[in-house]
Amino acid sequence: MEVDPRVTLLDTLRERLDLTGTKKGCDRGQCGACTVHIGGRRVRSCLTLAATTDGREVTTIEGLAKGDRRHPMQQAFVERDGLQCGFCTPGQIMSAVGMVNEGHAKSDDDIRERMSGSICRCSCYPFIVEAIKDAQKVMR
């Protein structure tokens, strides 16, 4: 696919590839709603130019599930009611998966600190922390 070198990955995902699970929140990299993985690392897609991802693996929330089976983090968010309104949820889940894979979710304080770049306006942070702890047990 050819893209204008000025277009962000977020806009490319949503507008060109119709992958609308990744949300456009602040469009400044502050809210975390647009978090995706590039080469297994979490990034803000609103701050990433699509052209810089050429040849690299980009994973969105749509790519976490295996067929009809949710990723353990997605399942834990459902079971712990970490979804609330759902707008920030894809970014929260992508960030949480990245954090667990990086080995940084060792305590509640670690989880809160590492997730502090993702904003939930519904204030479901306690549910999100519990969901991450549940999923971490399954992801090992």
Residue pairs with C-beta under 8 A, 6 or more apart in sequence:
1 12
1 16
1 17
3 12
3 16
3 50
3 51
5 49
5 51
6 49
7 49
7 50
7 51
8 45
8 46
8 47
8 48
8 49
8 50
9 36
9 38
9 43
9 45
9 46
9 48
9 49
9 50
9 52
9 53
9 58
10 22
10 24
10 27
10 34
10 45
10 46
10 48
11 24
11 50
12 50
13 19
13 22
13 36
13 45
13 58
13 60
14 20
14 22
14 24
19 60
19 62
21 60
21 61
21 62
21 90
22 33
22 34
22 35
22 36
22 45
22 60
22 61
22 90
22 91
23 33
23 34
23 87
23 88
23 90
23 91
24 33
24 34
24 46
25 31
25 32
25 33
25 34
25 46
25 87
25 88
25 91
25 119
26 33
26 46
27 34
27 46
28 46
28 47
29 44
29 46
29 47
30 117
30 119
31 88
31 91
31 118
31 119
32 44
32 88
32 91
32 92
32 95
32 117
32 118
32 119
33 87
33 88
33 90
33 91
33 118
33 119
34 44
34 45
34 46
34 91
35 42
35 43
35 44
35 45
35 90
35 91
35 92
35 94
35 95
35 98
35 118
36 42
36 43
36 45
36 58
36 59
36 60
36 61
36 94
37 43
37 57
37 58
37 59
37 94
37 97
37 98
38 48
38 53
38 56
38 57
38 58
38 59
39 56
39 57
40 57
40 59
40 98
40 101
41 98
42 94
42 95
42 97
42 98
42 99
59 94
60 90
60 94
61 90
61 93
61 94
64 70
64 71
64 73
64 74
64 93
64 94
64 97
65 71
65 74
70 78
71 93
71 97
71 135
72 134
72 135
72 138
72 139
73 93
73 96
73 97
73 100
73 131
73 132
73 135
73 139
74 93
75 135
75 138
76 82
76 131
76 132
76 134
76 135
76 138
77 83
77 89
77 92
77 93
77 128
77 131
77 135
79 131
79 134
80 127
80 128
80 130
80 131
80 134
81 124
81 127
82 89
82 92
82 124
82 127
82 128
82 130
82 131
83 89
83 124
84 120
84 122
84 123
84 124
84 127
85 121
85 122
87 121
88 118
88 119
88 120
88 121
88 122
91 118
92 115
92 118
92 120
92 128
95 114
95 115
95 117
95 118
96 105
96 115
96 128
96 131
96 132
96 135
97 135
97 139
99 105
99 111
99 114
99 115
99 132
100 132
100 135
100 136
100 139
101 139
104 110
104 114
105 111
105 114
105 132
105 133
105 136
108 129
108 133
111 129
111 132
111 133
112 125
112 129
115 125
115 128
115 129
115 132
120 128
